[in-house]
Amino acid sequence: MIGERLKKLRKNKGITQIKLAEILEVQKSTVSLYETGKSDPSDKVKIKIAKYFKISLDYLVGVIDNEVKYYDKNLFLMLPANISDEDKSFLTKFMEFVEFKNKND
């Protein structure tokens, strides 16, 4: 899964395996092994890949199929750990309202 997605991301960005190897600080042959699924990148390299392509690790490793952006504090809302289900529901409805309002302004 990682290999297929890495190859797709690299080609969409228009960079060579050599360039990606430089960015990831690995050998070109290592990138080739990643893309063919013959080797898995270390966690450190996965993070570099996610940051460079601005995608989530969940997308890279195949947990989700949408190219969700790499964590950006402007895209995510951190809720307190002790928030109630009722408050979560209220916030969800409020965010839906704001989205609706912005689409219709």
Secondary structure, DSSP 8 states (H G I E B T S, - for coil): -HHHHHHHHHHHHT--HHHHHHHHTS-HHHHHHHHTTSS---HHHHHHHHHHHT--HHHHHTS-SS------TTT-----TT--HHHHHHHHHHHHHHHHHHHT-
